[in-house]
Amino acid sequence: MSDADSGVDPRRRIPRTDVLLAEPRLAKAVDDLGRRLVRRAVTVAQDRARAGEIAPEAVADEAVASLPSTASSLREVLNATGVLVHTNLGRAPLSPAAVRAVTAAAGGTDVEFDLATGLRARRGQGALAALAEALPEAGGVDGVHVVNNNAAALLLCALVLAPGKEIVISRGELVEIGDSFRIPDLVTSAGARLREVGTTNRTHLADYADAIGPDTGFVLKVHPSNFRISGFTSGVPVSQLTGLGAPVVADIGSGLLRAHPRLPDEPDAASALADGAAVVTASGDKLLGGPQAGLLFGRPDLVRRLRRHPAARALRVDKLTLAALEATVRGP
């Protein structure tokens, strides 16, 4: 029998690709991971054998050992950085309840369908209801909306509430977040203009009052969560800003749903709404420890406008995020 008939590469008696792909372990891997990925692993193992790095009879074992656990290039890592919600490592890890919810929602699901009536329903109504129950100050599901991250939430506010108008903000709150992403660049990209007031370290109520006028879309209050200015400083709380006549959008970033005695310095959505904020935005994964999402809470009439803007569809979350979000809020 010739080498060709025996399924061996005559150059170094290395098994041929078709023979290796028929090997039971690799054949199963083709079903699980896809033929292209497995074939690539086989080719790399064959090249190592031709280079004399492994024995020809070890090619199949080498190919199997090099296969990833999933067809995705993302790999599970151990976060030992000390930063619990690490952007480069996938932000917040999902709870077991959220993971099970994502798995259940991976196939067909009633994300935008009412099983009782057979009619189209509001998208992600379960997640919205869970958030509304966790934060009654929002006034029910009509006062809650979810987009793909907090930057998207702020962008939507600028598009809806301040197109061609001014957004009044303290100079001490013009923050830059990860990957050189700046709040001023974000809101001005929506066609709004920034009206900076105060100084880097001190802003007073009168500064805001002097700036507010017919061209004001809203006042933006940003929580500078990742830096501090200490010493000779002053700022204006939401409770005072809401008396100036313009809507106040409070970006609490990574704060809390409601105040907690162990974190007295963290802003919370419930207090901001109680103080009169028209809309509160937050980062869902930082706030709840769930999937990455942008949360919007506020006056139902304003949230309804946000939800119905054409850009809202481009910023909406998918069924997996909605499933994980609801399970995070309702679950353990």
For each residue, the residues with C-beta under 8 A, 3 or more apart:
1: 5 6
2: 5 6
3: 6 8 9 10 13
4: 8 10
5: 1 2
6: 1 2 3
7: 15 16 18 19
8: 3 4 13 14 15 16 56
9: 3 12 13 14 15 16 46
10: 3 4 13
11: 14 50
12: 9 49 50 56
13: 3 8 9 10 56
14: 8 9 11 46 49 50 56 59
15: 7 8 9 19 20 46 56 59 60
16: 7 8 9 19 20
17: 20 21 39 42 43 46
18: 7 21 22
19: 7 15 16 22 23
20: 15 16 17 23 26 42 46 59 60 63
21: 17 18 26 27 30 35 38 39 42
22: 18 19 26 27
23: 19 20 26 27 60
24: 27 28
25: 28 29 60 64
26: 20 21 22 23 29 30 38 42 60 63 64
27: 21 22 23 24 30 31
28: 24 25 31 32
29: 25 26 32 33 38 64 67
30: 21 26 27 33 34 35 38
31: 27 28
32: 28 29 71
33: 29 30 37 38 67 68 70 71
34: 30 37 38 71
35: 21 30 38 39
36: 39 40
37: 33 34 40 41 67 68 71
38: 21 26 29 30 33 34 35 41 42 63 67
39: 17 21 35 36 42 43
40: 36 37 43 44
41: 37 38 44 45 63 64 66 67
42: 17 20 21 26 38 39 45 46 59 63
43: 17 39 40 46 47
44: 40 41 47 48 63 66
45: 41 42 48 49 54 59 60 62 63 66
46: 9 14 15 17 20 42 43 49 50 59
47: 43 44 50 51
48: 44 45 51 53 54 59 62
49: 12 14 45 46 52 53 54 55 56 58 59 62
50: 11 12 14 46 47
51: 47 48
52: 49
53: 48 49
54: 45 48 49 58 59 62
55: 49 58
56: 8 12 13 14 15 49 59
57:
58: 49 54 55 61 62
59: 14 15 20 42 45 46 48 49 54 56 62 63
60: 15 20 23 25 26 45 63 64
61: 58 64 65
62: 45 48 49 54 58 59 65 66
63: 20 26 38 41 42 44 45 59 60 66 67
64: 25 26 29 41 60 61 67
65: 61 62
66: 41 44 45 62 63
67: 29 33 37 38 41 63 64
68: 33 37 71 72 73 75
69:
70: 33 74
71: 32 33 34 37 68
72: 68
73: 68
74: 70
75: 68
76:
77: 89
78:
79: 83 84 86 89 93
80:
81: 86 89
82:
83: 79 86
84: 79 92
85: 91 92 254 285 286 289
86: 79 81 83 89 90 91
87: 91 178 179
88:
89: 77 79 81 86
90: 86 93
91: 85 86 87 285 286 292
92: 84 85 285 286 288 289 290 291 292
93: 79 90 289
94: 98 99 102 290 291 324 328
95: 98 99 289 290 327 328 331 332
96: 99 100
97: 100 101 327 328 330 331 332
98: 94 95 101 102 290 291 323 324 325 327 328 331
99: 94 95 96 102 103 324
100: 96 97 103 104 327
101: 97 98 104 105 323 324 326 327 331
102: 94 98 99 105 106 320 323 324 327
103: 99 100 106
104: 100 101 109 323
105: 101 102 109 111 319 320 322 323
106: 102 103 320
107:
108:
109: 104 105 319 323
110: 113 114 115 121
111: 105 123 124 319 322
112: 120 121 122 123 124
113: 110 118 119 120 121
114: 110 117 118 119 120 121
115: 110 118
116:
117: 114
118: 113 114 115
119: 113 114
120: 112 113 114
121: 110 112 113 114 125
122: 112 125 128 141
123: 111 112 316 322
124: 111 112 127 128 146 317 319 322 325 326
125: 121 122 128 129 141
126: 129 130 322 326
127: 124 130 131 146 322 323 325 326 329
128: 122 124 125 131 132 141 144 145 146
129: 125 126 132 133 141
130: 126 127 133 134 325 326 329 330
131: 127 128 134 135 138 144 146 295 297 325 329
132: 128 129 135 136 138 139 140 141 143 144
133: 129 130 136
134: 130 131 257 329
135: 131 132 138 144 257 258 269 270 273 297
136: 132 133 139
137: 269 270 273 274 297
138: 131 132 135 143 144 269 273 297 298
139: 132 136 142 143 299 300
140: 132 143 144 300
141: 122 125 128 129 132 144
142: 139 300 303 304
143: 132 138 139 140 297 298 299 300 303
144: 128 131 132 135 138 140 141 295 296 297 303
145: 128 295 296 303 306 307 312
146: 124 127 128 131 284 293 294 295 296 316 317 321 322 325
147: 152 153 156 293 294 296 312 315 316 317
148: 152 292 293 294 315 316 317 321
149: 152 153 283 292 293 294
150: 153 154 251 253 281 282 283 284 294 295
151: 154 155 177 181 186 294
152: 147 148 149 155 156 294 315
153: 147 149 150 156 157 251 281 282 294 295 296
154: 150 151 157 158 183 186 187 220 249 251 281 294
155: 151 152 158 159 186 187 189 190 311 315
156: 147 152 153 159 160 296 306 309 311 312 315
157: 153 154 160 161 162 218 249 279 281 296 306
158: 154 155 161 162 163 167 186 187 190 191 192 217
159: 155 156 163 190 191 309 311
160: 156 157 163 302 305 306 309
161: 157 158 217 218 247 249 279 302 305
162: 157 158 165 166 167 187 190 192 217 218
163: 158 159 160 190 191 192 217
164: 191 192 193
165: 162 192 193 215 216 217
166: 162 192 193 194 195 211 215 216 217
167: 158 162 187 192 193 194 195 216 217 218 219 220
168: 195 197 208 211 212 216 218 219 220 246
169: 173 174 183 194 195 196 197 219 220 221 222
170: 173 174 196 197 198 203 207 208 221 222 235 236
171: 174 196 197 198 199 200 203
172: 198 199 200 201 202 203 224 229 233 235
173: 169 170 183 220 221 222 223 224
174: 169 170 171 182 183 184 194 196 222
175: 182 183 222 224 226 227
176: 180 181 182 183
177: 151 181 182 183 226
178: 87 181
179: 87
180: 176
181: 151 176 177 178 185 186
182: 174 175 176 177 185 186
183: 154 169 173 174 175 176 177 186 187 222
184: 174 187 188 194
185: 181 182 188 189
186: 151 154 155 158 181 182 183 189 190
187: 154 155 158 162 167 183 184 190 192 194 220
188: 184 185 191 192 193 194
189: 155 185 186
190: 155 158 159 162 163 186 187
191: 158 159 163 164 188
192: 158 162 163 164 165 166 167 187 188 217
193: 164 165 166 167 188 215
194: 166 167 169 174 184 187 188
195: 166 167 168 169 211 216
196: 169 170 171 174
197: 168 169 170 171 203 207 208 210 211
198: 170 171 172 202 203 204 207
199: 171 172 202 203
200: 171 172 229
201: 172 229 231 232 233 234
202: 172 198 199 232 233 234
203: 170 171 172 197 198 199 207 208 234 235 236
204: 198 207 208 234 236
205: 208 209 236 240 241 244
206: 209 210
207: 170 197 198 203 204 210 211 236
208: 168 170 197 203 204 205 211 212 219 236 241 244
209: 205 206 212 244
210: 197 206 207
211: 166 168 195 197 207 208 216
212: 168 208 209 216 219 244 245 246
213: 216
214:
215: 165 166 193
216: 165 166 167 168 195 211 212 213 219 246
217: 158 161 162 163 165 166 167 192 246 247
218: 157 161 162 167 168 246 247 248 249 278
219: 167 168 169 208 212 216 241 244 246 247 248 249
220: 154 167 168 169 173 187 248 249 251
221: 169 170 173 236 238 241 248 249 250 251 277
222: 169 170 173 174 175 183 251 253
223: 173 250 251 252 253 254 255 267
224: 172 173 175 227 228 229
225: 253 254 255
226: 175 177
227: 175 224
228: 224
229: 172 200 201 224 233
230: 233
231: 201
232: 201 202
233: 172 201 202 229 230
234: 201 202 203 204
235: 170 172 203
236: 170 203 204 205 207 208 221 240 241
237: 240 241 275
238: 221 241 242 248 250 271 272 275 276 277
239: 242 275 276
240: 205 236 237 243
241: 205 208 219 221 236 237 238 244 248
242: 238 239 248 275 276 277 278
243: 240 276
244: 205 208 209 212 219 241
245: 212
246: 168 212 216 217 218 219
247: 161 217 218 219 278 279 302
248: 218 219 220 221 238 241 242 276 277 278
249: 154 157 161 218 219 220 221 277 278 279 280 281
250: 221 223 238 267 272 277 279 280 281
251: 150 153 154 220 221 222 223 280 281 282
252: 223 255 256 267 268 269 272 280 281 282 287
253: 150 222 223 225 267 282 283 286
254: 85 223 225 266 282 283 286 287
255: 223 225 252 266 267 268 269 282 287
256: 252 259 260 263 266 267 268 269 287
257: 134 135 268 269 270 287 288
258: 135 268 269 270 271
259: 256 264 268 270 271
260: 256 263 264 266 268
261: 264
262:
263: 256 260 266
264: 259 260 261
265:
266: 254 255 256 260 263
267: 223 250 252 253 255 256 271 272
268: 252 255 256 257 258 259 260 271 272
269: 135 137 138 252 255 256 257 258 272 273 280 282 287 295 297
270: 135 137 257 258 259 273 274
271: 238 258 259 267 268 274 275
272: 238 250 252 267 268 269 275 277 280
273: 135 137 138 269 270 276 277 280 297 298
274: 137 270 271
275: 237 238 239 242 271 272
276: 238 239 242 243 248 273
277: 221 238 242 248 249 250 272 273 280 298
278: 218 242 247 248 249 298 299 302
279: 157 161 247 249 250 296 297 298 299 302 303 306
280: 249 250 251 252 269 272 273 277 296 297 298
281: 150 153 154 157 249 250 251 252 294 295 296
282: 150 153 251 252 253 254 255 269 286 287 294 295 297
283: 149 150 253 254 286 287 292 293 294 295
284: 146 150 287 288 290 291 292 293 294 295 325
285: 85 91 92 288 289 290 291 292 293
286: 85 91 92 253 254 282 283
287: 252 254 255 256 257 269 282 283 284 295
288: 92 257 284 285 325 328 329
289: 85 92 93 95 285 328
290: 92 94 95 98 284 285 293 324 325 327 328 329
291: 92 94 98 284 285 317 320 321 324 325 328
292: 91 92 148 149 283 284 285 321
293: 146 147 148 149 283 284 285 290 317 321 325
294: 146 147 148 149 150 151 152 153 154 281 282 283 284 315
295: 131 144 145 146 150 153 269 281 282 283 284 287
296: 144 145 146 147 153 156 157 279 280 281 303 306
297: 131 135 137 138 143 144 269 273 279 280 282 303
298: 138 143 273 277 278 279 280 302 303
299: 139 143 278 279 302 303
300: 139 140 142 143 303 304
301: 304 305
302: 160 161 247 278 279 298 299 305 306
303: 142 143 144 145 279 296 297 298 299 300 306 307
304: 142 300 301 307 308
305: 160 161 301 302 308 309
306: 145 156 157 160 279 296 302 303 309 312
307: 145 303 304 312
308: 304 305 312
309: 156 159 160 305 306 312
310: 313 314
311: 155 156 159 314 315
312: 145 147 156 306 307 308 309 315 316
313: 310 316
314: 310 311
315: 147 148 152 155 156 294 311 312
316: 123 146 147 148 312 313
317: 124 146 147 148 291 293 321 322 325
318: 321 322
319: 105 109 111 124 322 323
320: 102 105 106 291 323 324
321: 146 148 291 292 293 317 318 324 325
322: 105 111 123 124 126 127 146 317 318 319 325 326
323: 98 101 102 104 105 109 127 319 320 326 327
324: 94 98 99 101 102 290 291 320 321 327 328
325: 98 124 127 130 131 146 284 288 290 291 293 317 321 322 328 329
326: 101 124 126 127 130 322 323 329 330
327: 95 97 98 100 101 102 290 323 324 330 331
328: 94 95 97 98 288 289 290 291 324 325 331
329: 127 130 131 134 288 290 325 326
330: 97 130 326 327
331: 95 97 98 101 327 328
332: 95 97
